[in-house]
Amino acid sequence: MRAVVQRVSRARVLVGAREAGAIGAGLLVLVGIGREDGEQDVRYLASKLPVLRIFEGETGKGMDRSVVDVGGSLLIVSQFTLYGETRGQRRPSFIAAAPPEQARPLYEALVQALRDSGVPVSTGEFQADMQVELVNDGPVTLVVESRTP
């Protein structure tokens, strides 16, 4: 699994005119699921995201606190294009991305595992055409992968 993690002061996902999910301060996580991914990848991301220390500490210096520590939320959005390959071509190939019938249960398992951890979780809508709005705080953006590339 591949995740683009953005520290945000607020974020939301629209499907058409309907707001599918929204958070205040926390992490917007775009999640891509690859063909080789399975339950171990879900467990890795579910254990990593809530404790990733990318929020400022009490002194306002350094990244000492996690989304749990600051009482923030997670907005989890499926993003198969994170597995787009562009080397040697102008049009991306998505052959490494898991097909929807494989990706959906893993995405849903990740969302459930994160909810089970006690962190408030909102989501986008799997396989929908979404508009993602965010205010990146910092900006802080990281790529987290469950496997070594």
C-alpha positions, 0 to 999 in steps of 0.5 A: 500500500502506498499512502500520501499523508498530508497534515491539514488544518481542514479537508473534505471530499465532495462527490458531486454536490454532496460532502462525503467526508470532512475533518478539521485538523488532522491527516488527509491520507490518499491510499493506493492499493497495489496488486501485491497488497494484502492484510499485512499491508493493512496492518502496517498502515493502520498501526503507522498512521495514528502514531506518525509524529508529524505535528508540532510539539508543545514548544512549537518546534519539531515534529513531536506529536501524532494525530492521536496526541493532538486529538485530530482526525483522519480523512481516508481517500482511495487513490488508485492513481498512486500506482500510476507508472510514467517511466518511458511513456506519457500516458500513465499505466495502472497495471500495478494498481489492484483491481477494484474487487481486490482493492475495495475489501483492503481499503474497507479493512484499513478504514475499519482498523483505523476506526478501531484504533479510536481515531475519528475517521472520515472517508471519501467514496470508493471508486467515485469521482471525487473533489478533494479540498484541503488546507495543507498545514506546514505544508507537511506531506509524506509518502508512507509505503507498506513495502520497500520499493 
